Amino acid sequence: MAIEHDFFGVVDDDGAGGVRWSDTVDVADQPVEVTLQSTVPPTAGSLDLAAALIRSLEGFDARARDALIAQLSERESATTRYVDSRVDALGDDLVELLVHNSGDIAMDVLRSLQLLRVSVDTGAEEADEPFAVFEYGIDPDADDDVLAVAFDRRADVVAIEL
């Protein structure tokens, strides 16, 4: 059974009792794939919360990037491992992908990350469950490695994973 919502329009049933919706949204002049999914029928409140998040993607993007920067001081963090893996894999070609080239390679990589996808799970009801996951990459055309920042329903960052 499809659900109708003011923001999403008709949200289709996925055939297994959940829902799925997707669209491409511009965030900072870049197209970003946004998907809404749930394995259980979403509540009106969950759909409203998801709509508010999607309307505020630029602000959430900034918060996610701040969380990535905060992890740079942790040697074994997902962010540091991602930067190290991109430097190792791309070598001198990395400079061609950088939007900023200040000489601080870790910061330059983070500044140059592209927001690729945002997945929203309206079925995430627990406080520490990821409600929205933002996926970033430095070279999305040639690279499958992404850095994922997860937010909970309260808009707190709950995980950063490689």
C-alpha positions in Angstrom: 0.0 0.0 0.0 1.4 3.4 -1.0 1.5 6.3 1.4 1.0 9.9 0.4 3.0 12.7 2.1 3.1 16.4 1.5 6.8 16.4 0.8 7.4 13.0 -0.7 4.2 12.7 -2.7 3.4 9.0 -3.1 5.8 6.7 -1.3 5.7 3.3 -2.8 5.3 0.0 -0.9 8.4 -2.1 -1.4 6.3 -5.3 -1.5 7.6 -6.5 1.8 5.7 -4.2 4.1 8.2 -1.3 4.0 8.6 1.7 1.7 11.1 3.1 -0.7 11.4 6.6 -2.3 14.3 8.2 -4.1 15.2 11.5 -5.8 18.2 13.6 -6.8 18.6 16.8 -4.8 21.1 19.6 -5.4 23.3 20.3 -2.4 25.8 23.1 -2.9 25.3 22.9 -6.7 26.0 19.2 -6.8 23.5 16.4 -7.5 23.1 14.1 -4.6 21.1 10.9 -4.6 18.6 10.8 -1.7 16.8 7.6 -0.8 14.1 7.0 1.8 13.6 3.4 2.9 12.1 1.4 5.7 11.4 -2.2 6.3 8.3 -1.3 8.3 5.5 1.2 7.4 6.7 4.6 8.4 4.8 6.9 10.8 3.7 10.3 9.7 6.2 11.7 12.2 9.1 9.7 10.7 8.2 11.0 7.2 8.0 14.6 8.5 11.4 14.2 10.2 12.9 12.8 7.0 11.4 15.7 5.0 12.9 18.2 7.4 16.3 16.6 7.1 16.2 16.6 3.3 15.1 20.3 3.3 18.2 21.0 5.5 20.8 18.8 3.7 23.3 21.7 3.4 23.3 22.2 7.2 23.7 18.5 7.8 26.4 18.3 5.3 28.3 21.0 7.2 27.8 19.2 10.5 29.0 15.9 9.0 32.1 17.6 7.6 32.8 19.1 11.0 32.6 15.6 12.5 35.1 14.3 9.9 37.5 17.1 10.7 37.2 16.4 14.4 38.4 12.8 13.8 41.6 13.9 12.1 43.4 14.0 15.5 42.6 10.3 16.1 45.2 8.2 14.3 43.0 5.1 14.0 39.8 6.9 13.1 37.8 6.1 10.0 38.5 9.6 8.7 42.3 9.2 9.1 42.2 5.7 7.6 40.2 7.0 4.6 42.6 9.9 4.0 45.6 7.6 4.3 44.1 5.0 1.9 43.3 7.7 -0.7 46.9 9.1 -0.5 48.3 5.6 -0.9 45.9 4.6 -3.7 46.0 7.8 -5.7 49.5 9.0 -5.1 50.4 12.1 -7.2 47.0 11.9 -9.0 45.3 13.0 -5.7 46.4 16.6 -6.3 44.3 16.7 -9.5 41.2 15.8 -7.4 41.7 18.4 -4.7 39.5 21.5 -4.7 41.8 23.1 -2.2 45.6 22.7 -2.1 46.8 24.3 1.0 49.6 21.8 1.7 47.7 20.2 4.6 46.8 17.0 2.6 44.3 15.7 5.2 42.3 18.9 5.3 42.5 19.3 1.6 41.1 15.8 1.0 38.2 16.5 3.4 37.4 19.8 1.8 37.4 18.1 -1.6 35.0 15.3 -0.6 31.8 15.1 -2.6 28.5 14.2 -1.0 27.4 11.3 -3.1 24.3 9.8 -1.4 22.1 10.3 1.6 20.0 7.3 2.8 17.2 7.9 5.3 15.8 5.0 7.3 12.4 6.0 8.7 12.3 2.7 10.6 15.2 3.7 12.8 13.4 4.3 16.1 16.2 3.7 18.7 18.3 6.6 19.9 21.6 5.3 18.6 20.3 3.8 15.3 21.3 5.6 12.1 18.4 7.6 10.8 20.4 9.2 8.0 23.7 8.2 6.4 25.7 10.7 4.4 28.2 9.0 2.0 31.3 11.0 0.8 34.0 10.2 -1.8 37.0 12.0 -3.3 36.7 10.4 -6.8 33.2 8.9 -7.2 33.8 8.0 -10.9 36.8 5.8 -10.3 36.6 4.9 -6.6 34.2 2.8 -4.6 35.6 3.8 -1.2 33.3 6.0 0.7 33.3 7.7 4.1 29.9 7.4 5.8 28.6 9.7 8.5 25.5 8.6 10.3 23.0 10.8 12.2 20.3 9.6 14.6 16.8 10.9 14.9 18.0 13.7 17.2 20.4 14.9 14.5 23.5 13.8 16.5 26.4 12.1 14.7 26.4 8.5 15.9 29.0 6.9 13.7 31.6 7.5 11.1 32.7 4.5 9.1 34.8 3.6 6.2 
